[in-house]
Amino acid sequence: MAFIDPVQVEQLFTKLTTDKSSLGKIYKARKGQYYQKNVHHNLVDEMLKEGWEDYTSPLKTKTKLRKEKGHDTKFEDDIWCQLYELGYRCLNTDNTFRLPYGKGENEKKQIDVIAINEDSILLVECKSAQKVIRAPSYKTEFEGLENRLLGFKKTLEQMFGKDKKIKYIFATRNIKLNSTSTDIERLLSTNSFHYNDNTYDYINSVIKSYKESAHYQFSAMLFKGQSINKNKIEVPAIQGIMGGKKYYMFSIEPHTLLKIGFILHRTSANESEMPTYQRLLIPSRLSGIRKFIDKGGYFPNSVILNFSKNKNKLQFEASSKEKSSISRNGTLKIPNTYAIAYIIDGQHRVYGYAGSTYKDTNTIPVVAFEGLESTDQLEMFMNINQNQKAVSATLRITLEEDLYWGSEIAASRIKALRSSVIQRLANNQGTLFKKISIGEDRAPLSANPFSKALTKTTLLPKANGNKYNEDLLKYSMYNAYNNDHNTEMSQTRDKLVRFLVLCYDYVENYFPEIFGDEHQGFILSNRGTFAYISLISSLNEFETDKGNLRTSTSSKDRFEIISEYLQAALEGLQNLPKEEEEELKSKLGSGADVAWFRKFQLLVHEKYRDYHPSDLIDWQERQDKDLQDKARNLSTEIERLLKNTILSQLKTLYNDDWELEIAPIKRECEKRASEEEERRYREKLDKKEIKWTEQFFITDYKNIIEKHWSKSPKDFLPGFKTFETTFSINIGEGFNSKNDKTKWLTIFNSHRNSLAHEGTKEKGLNIKEVDFLDKIHQELTSRINQNTPNNKKLALTE
């Protein structure tokens, strides 16, 4: 007996279409941001009053108008288009599809999007908000959902038969509906699915990466643990033991593995599966693999799987066992279930078959484990990939929480804590929500500057192995003396996240014009991220040294104490002269974030003169042009003294053979001279012969001095001093070995290299380092003049 009148069924079918042309037109209309109309010219004025706009040149008899869709309509359209892109080719034509769940006239419910393919029917209800809001109560709606779904099922089975799976999807946009809320529990208890912002973004990423194969991952996500069909999967297999874990080796058709497989992409949409670890596929690589397969290519290496713990477990029926081996061969029976097989390694190979003509006729080798914990899968993934394609920096940062949270090593636990803080900032429904790239979730900001800032600053403790830096612990928000590491890490994470959110909210609320985005703002950018968090930490140190902050200080109190300094920096940025703003924003490369940080510090210092941290003082000295000019002059003079003295003494020691004594160094210098001449030629500079004696490095001088350390002329020469006597300079770090006595050359070389990078503002020397050069210059001048006859002193010091 029919559940509803057949006439109603026919009416419902008129609200659906499978026509490719109609679907294409609907997709094009729904994909856009605007409604569009062509109207006669005499109707334009009236339409403009209703919110339409004229956006292009008029036609002969009509005008093209458009009107922006409301957020609710746009969300419904986005979901419809996403399902179309996933390959669904039976969808509703408009928003008037009312599905009966009972026989009464009032027992019908509008379905925003309905999508049908050969396996499933999706019923989607969409809820959206213009801006992010806290979810209202859905108690009434969800409490009656189970009964409605029973009625929907009867209607849909009457329309499409009983072979298709039915899934109700509650889709939300900009609505904060906590995954642990009572409403979500009610929804999930009906075997329905919550499709939130993270899910929508993730599926868009999957569509982009997997193209026409995306529906496999999508179906596995929706129907995880549900039976695919009644067909049994049985394959010949070998059972063995490796690393104390049972595994199976077998071959399987790609189309079967695609249906039962699931990839644990590191994305917020898969947070219930944490820890997750996989990267999204590279579309170009996937296309290349598919072409390779279609030309008869194959991959002899195995795909690595883990079969999840499931009520329908694997069954292995052994047929025999060799006496010489602990392995057994037999038949492996695999539940024909969605998402039962996690693909640890080989996702490109598996998905390369998705669009191939060989997906049903080839088999691929598999090594499969059963019941591995997620952390074991993660470690296996990292071990496999560390010698293959590098795991991206963002994914690596994200994975550190799961890899090291329970570590026995303090340094590893702090690494995990840092990772956890960044992920909470990204997922916190506040200023930074969806602003930070996490795992495979792309966002305007990279995780790297957050990680770099939290690594370099003292908001979290510094640890080497199991030893903390005791001097810096007072600045940290982490109590290193709490032996309950798990509790302390969780508490510190929550406290630090709250503190940083308060600092970021403060900018967005009171200085929105400099908050900006990744292209314009001082704060919401990768350069600004490092600078702002570094400033926050510096202010935290400043107030801790004054005795106003301690480890136990609450996030709110900590923010209130440093907020006046943040205000000074932000007001300074807000009032920067245009040329200074442009200069700061033009800084690029690895030193840009530090340059921004120093500018932030200076703005605070201008208002609060007692805020003058040692790192800022050091930086200011390195920017002092007069100091750097003095340093360069000293460096040039020291190098001239070295060259003249060393060459003079070599000639005295070895006469005409002096060049042969340093032949290896001479060859290197000649090579450098030749390369310099070539460079000048290619850059169309004046042609100039470069002498090899102009190409010494400081390390060459050091090698010559040490090799000929105590050599004296064969014939006694009054007043001659050895290299040891001339170049042994005590810098106060021990003075026993040859290394001690020439260590000044190594330090001088380092300072000289810093001076050579004039374009890098963080380089240059501070006062202490310039004083070092001054001391070396005085020592060398004094010694060389003492060792030199009066008539040659002037030549050596000019």
C-alpha positions in Angstrom: 0.0 0.0 0.0 1.4 3.4 -1.0 2.4 5.7 1.9 1.2 8.8 0.0 -1.1 9.5 -2.9 0.7 8.7 -6.3 -0.5 12.1 -7.5 1.7 13.6 -4.8 4.6 11.5 -5.9 4.2 12.9 -9.4 4.1 16.4 -8.1 7.3 15.8 -6.2 9.0 14.6 -9.3 8.2 17.8 -11.1 10.2 19.6 -8.5 13.3 17.5 -9.4 15.3 17.4 -12.6 17.9 15.0 -14.1 18.1 16.9 -17.3 21.8 17.9 -17.9 20.9 21.1 -19.7 18.5 22.3 -17.0 21.0 21.3 -14.2 23.7 23.3 -16.0 21.6 26.4 -16.2 20.5 26.1 -12.5 24.1 25.6 -11.4 25.2 28.7 -13.3 22.4 30.8 -11.7 23.0 29.4 -8.2 26.8 29.7 -8.4 26.7 33.5 -8.7 26.5 36.1 -5.9 23.6 37.9 -7.6 20.2 37.4 -9.0 20.2 38.6 -12.6 17.4 39.9 -14.8 17.0 41.6 -18.2 14.1 44.0 -18.1 12.6 46.6 -20.5 14.1 50.0 -20.1 10.8 51.5 -18.8 10.8 49.2 -15.8 14.3 50.0 -14.7 13.5 52.9 -12.3 11.0 50.8 -10.4 13.4 47.9 -10.1 16.1 50.1 -8.8 13.9 51.2 -5.9 13.5 47.5 -5.0 17.3 47.1 -4.6 18.3 46.0 -8.1 21.3 47.7 -9.7 22.3 48.5 -13.3 25.7 46.9 -13.7 26.5 46.9 -17.4 25.8 48.6 -20.7 22.2 48.4 -21.7 21.0 46.2 -24.5 18.9 47.4 -27.4 15.5 47.0 -25.7 16.4 45.8 -22.2 18.6 46.6 -19.3 20.7 44.1 -17.4 20.0 44.3 -13.7 21.3 42.4 -10.7 20.6 42.1 -7.0 22.7 40.5 -4.3 21.3 37.4 -2.8 20.5 37.2 0.9 22.9 35.2 3.0 20.3 32.4 3.5 19.6 32.0 -0.2 23.4 32.2 -1.0 24.1 29.4 1.5 21.4 27.1 0.0 22.8 27.8 -3.4 26.3 27.1 -2.3 25.3 23.7 -0.8 23.3 22.9 -4.0 26.3 23.7 -6.2 28.7 21.7 -4.0 26.5 18.6 -4.3 26.3 19.2 -8.1 30.1 19.4 -8.2 30.3 16.1 -6.2 28.5 14.4 -9.1 24.8 14.4 -8.0 22.7 14.7 -11.1 19.2 14.6 -9.6 18.4 17.8 -7.6 15.6 20.1 -6.7 14.9 22.9 -9.2 13.9 25.5 -6.7 13.1 26.1 -3.0 9.5 24.8 -3.1 10.2 21.1 -2.6 8.0 20.1 0.3 8.5 16.5 1.4 5.6 14.6 3.1 6.4 12.7 6.4 2.8 11.8 7.0 -0.5 11.7 5.1 -1.9 14.9 6.4 -1.7 18.1 4.4 0.2 19.8 7.2 2.7 16.9 7.5 5.1 18.2 5.0 8.5 19.9 5.4 10.3 22.1 3.0 13.7 20.6 2.0 16.2 23.3 1.0 18.3 20.9 -1.0 17.6 17.4 -2.1 20.2 15.4 -4.1 20.0 11.9 -5.4 22.6 9.6 -7.0 22.8 5.8 -7.6 23.6 5.1 -3.9 22.1 7.7 -1.8 19.5 10.5 -1.1 20.6 13.6 0.8 18.1 15.9 2.5 19.7 19.2 3.4 18.2 21.8 5.7 20.2 25.0 5.7 20.5 27.6 8.5 22.7 30.7 8.2 23.5 34.1 9.7 25.0 37.2 8.2 27.7 37.3 10.8 28.9 34.7 13.3 26.3 34.2 16.1 25.7 31.8 18.9 23.2 29.1 17.9 19.6 29.4 19.1 17.9 26.4 20.6 16.9 23.7 18.1 15.3 21.5 20.8 11.8 21.5 19.3 13.1 20.8 15.8 15.4 18.0 16.7 13.1 16.3 19.1 10.6 15.8 16.3 13.2 14.9 13.8 13.3 11.1 14.3 9.6 10.8 13.5 9.8 13.0 10.5 12.7 11.0 9.2 10.7 7.8 9.4 8.0 9.5 7.3 10.5 10.9 4.8 12.0 7.4 4.4 8.6 5.9 3.5 7.9 8.7 0.9 11.4 8.4 -0.6 11.2 4.6 -0.8 7.9 4.9 -2.6 9.6 7.3 -5.1 13.0 5.7 -5.6 12.8 2.1 -4.1 14.6 0.7 -1.0 18.1 0.4 -2.3 19.3 3.9 -1.6 20.7 5.2 1.7 19.0 8.3 3.1 20.9 10.9 5.0 19.5 14.0 6.6 22.0 16.9 6.8 21.7 19.9 9.0 23.9 22.5 7.4 24.9 25.7 9.2 26.9 28.8 8.2 28.2 31.4 10.7 26.3 29.6 13.5 28.3 28.5 16.5 26.8 25.1 17.4 29.1 23.3 19.8 29.8 19.7 18.9 29.2 18.6 22.5 25.9 20.5 22.8 22.6 18.8 23.6 21.2 19.9 20.3 24.0 18.2 18.4 23.5 15.0 20.5 19.8 15.0 19.5 20.7 15.5 15.9 23.4 12.7 15.8 21.1 10.3 17.7 18.9 10.2 14.6 22.0 9.2 12.5 21.9 12.6 10.8 24.9 14.7 10.0 26.0 18.3 11.0 27.5 20.1 8.1 29.2 23.2 9.5 31.5 25.8 8.1 34.5 23.6 8.5 32.8 20.7 6.6 31.8 23.0 3.8 35.3 24.4 3.4 36.8 21.0 3.6 34.6 19.5 0.9 35.4 22.5 -1.3 39.1 21.6 -0.8 38.4 17.9 -1.6 36.6 18.9 -4.8 39.4 21.1 -5.8 42.1 18.4 -5.2 40.2 15.2 -6.1 38.0 16.6 -8.9 35.5 13.9 -10.0 36.9 11.5 -7.4 35.8 13.7 -4.5 32.5 11.8 -4.0 34.4 8.8 -2.6 35.8 10.8 0.4 32.5 12.7 0.7 30.4 9.4 0.9 32.9 7.9 3.4 32.5 11.0 5.6 28.7 10.9 5.5 28.1 7.2 5.8 31.1 6.1 7.9 30.5 2.7 9.4 27.4 2.0 7.3 27.2 -0.9 5.0 27.8 -0.1 1.3 25.9 -3.1 -0.1 25.3 -6.8 0.5 28.2 -7.9 -1.7 30.9 -9.6 0.4 34.6 -8.7 0.0 36.8 -11.8 0.2 40.5 -11.8 -0.9 43.4 -14.3 -0.8 45.8 -13.0 1.9 48.9 -13.7 3.9 48.9 -13.0 7.7 52.1 -12.0 9.4 53.6 -10.2 12.4 55.7 -7.0 12.2 56.8 -4.8 15.0 54.5 -6.8 17.3 51.5 -5.9 15.2 49.4 -8.3 13.1 49.1 -7.4 9.4 47.8 -8.8 6.1 49.1 -8.7 2.6 46.7 -8.9 -0.3 45.7 -7.4 -3.6 42.4 -5.7 -4.2 40.5 -3.9 -7.0 40.9 -0.1 -6.8 37.2 0.6 -7.2 36.6 -1.5 -4.0 39.3 0.2 -2.0 38.0 3.6 -3.1 34.6 2.9 -1.6 35.8 1.4 1.7 38.8 3.7 2.1 39.0 7.0 4.0 41.8 9.6 4.2 42.4 11.2 7.6 43.0 14.7 6.3 44.3 17.1 8.9 41.4 19.5 8.9 38.9 20.8 11.4 36.2 18.9 9.6 37.7 15.7 10.8 38.3 16.8 14.4 36.3 13.9 15.8 38.9 11.6 14.2 41.9 13.4 15.8 44.8 12.9 15.6 44.7 13.1 11.8 47.7 13.6 9.6 47.1 13.4 5.8 47.8 16.1 3.2 45.3 16.9 0.5 46.2 15.5 -2.9 48.0 17.6 -5.5 45.6 17.8 -8.5 48.4 17.9 -11.1 50.1 14.9 -9.6 46.8 13.0 -9.4 46.2 13.8 -13.1 49.7 12.6 -14.0 49.2 9.3 -12.2 45.9 8.7 -13.9 47.5 9.2 -17.3 50.4 7.0 -16.3 47.9 4.2 -15.3 45.8 4.6 -18.5 49.0 4.1 -20.6 49.6 0.7 -18.9 51.7 2.0 -16.0 51.6 0.4 -12.6 53.1 0.8 -9.1 54.7 -2.3 -7.6 54.9 -0.8 -4.0 52.1 -1.5 -1.5 49.4 0.8 -0.2 49.4 1.0 3.6 46.0 0.7 5.3 44.6 0.4 8.8 41.2 -1.2 9.2 39.3 0.6 12.0 37.8 -1.1 15.0 34.3 -1.9 13.9 31.5 -4.1 15.1 32.1 -6.0 11.9 35.7 -7.0 12.2 38.0 -8.5 9.7 37.9 -12.3 9.5 40.8 -14.4 8.4 40.4 -18.0 7.6 43.8 -19.7 7.4 44.1 -22.5 4.8 47.7 -23.6 5.6 50.9 -22.7 7.5 54.4 -23.4 6.4 56.5 -25.1 9.1 59.5 -22.8 8.3 57.5 -19.6 8.7 55.1 -18.0 11.2 53.1 -16.5 8.3 49.9 -18.0 7.3 48.0 -17.8 4.0 44.2 -18.0 3.7 41.2 -15.8 2.9 40.5 -12.4 4.4 36.9 -11.3 4.7 36.5 -7.5 4.8 33.3 -5.8 5.9 31.8 -4.0 2.9 31.5 -0.8 4.9 32.2 2.9 4.2 35.4 4.4 5.7 36.6 1.1 7.3 40.0 1.3 5.7 42.2 4.4 6.6 44.7 5.0 3.9 48.0 5.8 5.7 50.2 5.8 2.6 49.4 5.6 -1.1 46.4 7.9 -1.5 47.7 9.3 -4.8 48.0 5.7 -6.2 44.5 4.8 -5.0 42.8 7.9 -6.3 44.8 7.8 -9.5 42.7 4.9 -10.4 39.4 6.7 -9.7 38.9 8.1 -13.2 40.9 5.3 -14.9 39.5 2.6 -17.2 41.5 0.1 -15.1 39.9 0.7 -11.7 37.8 -2.4 -12.1 40.3 -4.6 -13.9 43.6 -4.0 -12.1 44.5 -5.0 -8.5 46.8 -3.1 -6.3 49.1 -4.6 -3.5 48.1 -3.7 0.1 49.7 -4.1 3.5 46.9 -3.7 6.0 47.0 -3.5 9.8 43.9 -3.7 12.0 42.9 -1.6 15.0 46.0 0.7 15.1 45.5 3.6 17.4 45.4 7.0 15.6 48.8 7.9 17.2 50.3 4.7 15.8 49.0 5.6 12.4 50.4 9.1 12.8 53.9 7.8 13.7 53.8 5.4 10.8 52.8 8.2 8.4 55.7 10.4 9.7 58.2 7.5 9.4 57.2 6.7 5.9 57.2 10.3 4.7 60.3 11.6 6.4 62.4 10.2 3.6 60.0 11.0 0.9 58.1 14.2 0.0 58.6 16.6 3.0 55.6 17.1 5.2 54.6 20.8 4.9 55.7 23.1 7.7 52.1 23.9 8.6 51.1 20.2 8.8 54.2 19.4 10.8 53.4 22.2 13.3 49.9 20.9 13.5 50.9 17.3 14.1 53.3 18.1 16.9 50.4 18.2 19.4 49.5 14.6 18.8 53.1 13.4 18.4 54.5 14.9 21.6 51.7 15.7 24.1 52.4 12.6 26.2 56.2 12.7 25.8 58.5 12.1 28.7 60.8 14.8 27.4 60.0 18.4 28.6 61.2 20.0 25.3 58.9 17.8 23.3 55.9 18.5 25.5 56.4 22.3 25.1 56.5 21.7 21.4 53.2 19.9 21.6 51.8 22.7 23.8 52.8 25.3 21.3 51.1 23.4 18.5 47.9 23.0 20.7 47.9 26.8 21.4 48.0 27.6 17.7 45.2 25.2 16.8 43.0 26.6 19.6 43.6 30.1 18.4 42.6 29.0 14.9 39.4 27.2 16.0 38.4 29.6 18.8 35.2 31.4 17.8 36.9 34.8 18.1 39.1 37.2 16.2 41.4 34.6 14.8 38.7 32.0 14.0 39.5 30.5 10.5 42.3 33.0 10.1 45.2 30.5 10.7 46.1 27.7 8.3 45.9 24.4 10.3 46.8 21.0 8.8 45.1 21.1 5.4 42.8 24.0 6.2 43.9 27.0 4.2 43.5 30.5 5.8 45.0 34.0 5.3 47.7 33.5 8.0 50.3 30.8 8.2 50.9 28.8 11.3 54.7 29.5 11.0 54.9 33.0 12.4 52.8 31.9 15.4 55.1 29.0 16.0 58.2 31.1 15.5 56.9 33.8 17.9 55.9 31.3 20.6 59.3 29.5 20.2 61.4 32.7 20.5 59.4 34.4 23.2 59.1 33.5 26.9 55.4 33.1 27.2 56.1 29.4 27.2 59.2 27.9 28.9 62.5 27.1 27.2 63.6 23.5 27.6 66.5 21.5 26.4 65.8 17.8 26.9 64.3 17.7 30.4 66.1 20.8 31.7 64.3 24.1 31.7 66.0 27.5 31.5 65.6 28.5 35.1 66.3 32.2 34.4 63.4 32.5 32.0 60.8 30.5 33.9 59.5 33.5 35.8 58.2 35.0 32.6 56.4 31.9 31.5 52.7 31.2 32.0 53.6 27.5 32.5 54.3 26.1 36.0 57.3 23.9 35.3 57.2 22.5 38.9 53.8 20.9 38.5 54.5 17.2 37.9 51.0 16.6 36.6 52.2 17.5 33.1 48.9 16.8 31.3 46.9 19.0 33.6 49.5 21.8 33.5 49.7 21.8 29.7 45.9 21.9 29.3 45.6 24.8 31.9 48.5 26.7 30.3 47.1 26.3 26.8 43.7 27.6 27.9 45.2 30.5 29.8 47.6 31.5 27.0 44.9 31.3 24.4 42.5 33.5 26.4 45.3 36.0 26.9 46.2 36.2 23.2 42.5 36.4 22.2 42.1 39.3 24.5 45.1 41.0 23.0 43.8 40.4 19.4 40.2 41.4 20.3 41.5 44.6 21.7 43.0 45.6 18.3 40.0 44.6 16.3 37.5 46.4 18.6 39.5 49.7 19.1 41.9 49.9 16.2 40.1 48.2 13.3 41.9 50.4 10.7 45.3 48.9 11.5 43.9 45.4 12.3 43.3 45.0 8.6 43.8 41.8 6.6 46.8 39.9 5.3 47.4 42.5 2.6 46.9 45.8 4.5 46.9 45.5 8.3 49.7 45.7 10.7 48.3 42.9 13.0 46.5 40.5 10.8 49.4 39.6 8.6 52.3 37.1 8.8 54.8 39.8 9.5 52.5 41.4 12.1 51.8 38.1 13.8 55.4 37.6 14.8 55.8 41.3 15.8 52.6 41.5 17.8 53.1 38.3 19.8 56.7 39.2 20.4 55.7 42.6 21.7 53.1 41.0 24.0 55.8 38.7 25.4 58.3 41.6 25.8 55.7 43.6 27.7 55.0 40.5 29.8 58.7 40.3 30.7 58.8 44.1 31.5 55.9 43.9 33.9 57.2 40.6 35.4 60.5 42.3 36.2 58.6 45.1 37.9 56.9 42.5 40.1 53.4 43.0 38.7 53.0 39.7 36.9 53.8 36.1 37.8 53.1 32.7 36.4 49.8 32.4 38.3 48.4 35.7 37.1 45.0 35.3 35.3 44.7 36.0 31.6 42.3 38.9 32.2 44.6 40.6 34.8 47.7 40.0 32.6 46.0 41.7 29.7 44.8 44.6 31.8 48.3 45.3 33.0 49.9 45.3 29.6 47.0 46.9 27.7 48.2 50.5 28.2 51.5 49.7 26.5 49.6 47.9 23.6 47.5 51.1 23.3 50.7 53.1 22.9 52.0 50.9 20.1 48.7 50.7 18.3 48.1 54.5 18.5 51.7 55.0 17.2 50.9 52.7 14.3 47.7 54.4 13.6 49.4 57.8 13.4 52.5 56.7 11.5 53.4 59.2 8.7 52.5 57.8 5.3 56.2 57.5 4.2 57.1 55.5 7.4 54.1 53.2 7.0 55.0 52.5 3.4 58.6 51.9 4.3 57.6 49.5 7.0 55.2 47.6 4.8 57.7 47.4 2.0 60.0 45.3 4.1 60.1 41.7 3.0 62.0 38.6 3.6 63.2 36.9 6.8 64.1 40.1 8.6 60.8 41.9 8.0 59.0 40.5 11.0 61.9 41.5 13.3 62.0 45.0 11.9 58.2 45.3 12.6 58.7 44.0 16.1 61.4 46.6 16.8 59.2 49.4 15.4 56.4 48.2 17.7 58.8 48.3 20.7 60.0 51.8 19.7 56.5 53.1 19.7 56.0 51.9 23.2 59.4 53.3 24.3 58.5 56.8 22.9 55.6 57.0 25.4 57.0 54.9 28.3 60.7 55.8 28.5 61.4 53.2 31.2 60.4 50.5 28.7 63.8 50.0 27.1 64.5 46.3 26.9 68.1 45.1 26.3 67.2 43.6 22.9 65.8 46.9 21.7 68.9 48.8 22.9 71.1 46.3 21.1 69.0 46.7 17.9 69.2 50.5 18.1 73.0 50.4 18.4 73.1 48.2 15.3 71.1 50.9 13.4 73.5 53.6 14.5 75.1 54.8 11.3 78.1 56.5 12.9 78.8 53.4 15.0 78.6 51.2 11.9 80.8 53.5 9.9 83.4 53.3 12.7 83.1 49.5 12.8 83.7 49.3 9.0 86.7 51.5 9.2 88.2 49.4 12.0 87.4 46.2 10.1 89.0 47.5 6.9 92.1 48.6 8.8 92.4 45.3 10.7 92.1 43.3 7.5 94.8 45.6 5.8 97.1 45.0 8.8 96.6 41.3 8.5 97.3 41.1 4.8 100.3 43.4 4.8 101.9 41.7 7.9 101.2 38.1 6.8 102.5 38.6 3.3 105.6 40.5 4.5 106.4 37.8 7.0 105.9 35.0 4.5 108.3 36.7 2.1 110.8 37.1 5.0 110.4 33.4 5.9 110.5 31.8 2.4 111.8 34.4 0.1 110.8 33.6 -3.5 109.2 30.4 -2.5 106.5 32.1 -0.3 103.8 31.5 -2.9 104.5 27.8 -3.0 104.2 27.6 0.7 100.6 28.7 0.5 99.8 27.1 -3.0 96.4 25.6 -2.1 95.2 29.0 -0.7 96.6 30.8 -3.8 94.7 28.4 -6.1 91.4 29.2 -4.3 92.2 33.0 -4.5 93.0 32.8 -8.2 89.6 31.0 -8.7 87.8 33.8 -6.8 89.7 36.4 -8.8 88.7 34.8 -12.1 85.0 34.5 -10.9 85.0 38.2 -9.9 86.4 39.2 -13.3 83.6 37.2 -15.0 81.0 38.7 -12.8 82.1 42.2 -13.7 82.0 41.3 -17.3 78.5 39.8 -17.2 77.2 42.8 -15.2 78.9 45.1 -17.8 81.2 46.8 -15.3 84.5 48.3 -16.2 87.1 45.7 -17.2 89.6 45.3 -14.4 92.3 42.8 -13.6 91.7 41.3 -10.2 94.9 40.3 -8.4 94.7 37.0 -6.5 96.2 38.6 -3.4 93.0 40.7 -3.2 90.9 37.6 -2.7 92.0 36.4 0.8 89.3 35.4 3.2 89.8 35.9 7.0 89.8 32.1 7.3 92.8 32.0 4.9 94.7 34.4 7.1 93.9 32.2 10.1 95.1 29.1 8.3 98.4 30.7 7.3 99.0 32.0 10.8 98.3 28.6 12.4 100.3 26.6 9.9 103.4 28.9 10.2 102.8 29.6 13.8 106.3 29.4 15.3 108.4 29.5 12.1 111.5 31.7 12.1 114.0 32.5 9.2 116.9 30.1 8.7 119.3 32.9 9.1 118.9 34.9 12.3 117.1 38.2 11.8 117.3 40.7 14.6 113.8 41.9 15.8 111.9 39.2 13.9 108.7 38.1 15.6 106.9 34.9 14.8 103.2 34.7 13.8 102.6 33.4 17.4 104.1 36.5 18.9 102.4 38.9 16.6 98.9 37.5 16.4 98.3 35.9 19.9 95.6 38.2 21.4 94.0 37.4 24.8 90.2 38.0 24.7 89.6 36.8 28.2 88.3 33.3 27.4 91.4 31.2 28.1 94.9 31.6 26.7 96.6 28.3 26.7 96.2 26.6 23.3 96.8 27.9 19.8 93.0 27.9 19.3 92.6 30.2 22.4 95.2 32.6 21.0 93.7 32.9 17.5 90.0 32.8 18.6 89.9 36.5 18.0 90.2 35.9 14.3 87.0 33.8 14.3 85.1 36.4 16.2 86.5 39.2 13.9 85.4 37.2 10.9 81.9 36.9 12.3 81.7 40.6 13.0 83.1 41.4 9.5 80.4 39.2 7.9 77.7 41.1 9.9 79.0 44.4 8.6 79.0 43.1 5.0 75.2 42.8 5.0 74.4 46.5 5.0 70.9 45.8 3.6 69.9 43.7 6.5 68.9 46.0 9.3 69.1 43.4 12.0 72.8 42.9 11.1 75.5 45.4 12.1 77.4 45.6 15.4 76.6 46.8 18.8 78.8 49.0 21.0 80.4 46.0 22.8 81.3 44.4 19.4 82.7 47.6 18.0 84.8 48.0 21.2 86.2 44.5 20.5 87.3 45.6 17.0 88.8 48.7 18.5 90.8 46.6 21.0 92.0 44.3 18.2 93.0 47.2 16.1 95.0 48.8 18.9 96.8 45.5 19.8 97.7 44.8 16.2 98.9 48.3 15.5 101.0 48.3 18.6 102.6 44.9 17.9 103.2 45.4 14.2 104.8 48.8 14.8 107.0 47.3 17.5 108.1 44.6 15.1 108.8 46.9 12.2 111.8 49.1 11.4 111.0 52.9 11.7 111.2 53.5 8.0 108.4 51.0 7.3 106.0 51.9 10.1 104.2 54.5 8.0 103.7 52.1 5.1 102.0 49.5 7.3 99.6 51.8 9.0 98.6 54.1 6.2 
